[in-house]
Amino acid sequence: MKELTGNAELIFGQVPDTDQLKKELISSFPQLEKLPFLIAVDKELIQTNTPITDGQELALLPPYSGG
């Protein structure tokens, strides 16, 4: 993800939730639309739209497999 965006860290203005965050990311970096990724909020993977409050740590995680 760092290679696609050119940044290790991104700063966005006030984003109310993770669905809006995804929209803004894809708007800024259209190549992300075809790349599946997960979002973690404060080091916890989220599966549904989640509210975002000021000061939370968000991480974008590329697809991975384990075993």
Buried (B, 14 or more C-beta within 10 A) or exposed (E): BEEBBEEEEBEEEEBEBBEBBBEBBBEEBEEBEEEEBEBBBEEEEBEEBBEBEEEEEBBBEEEEEEE
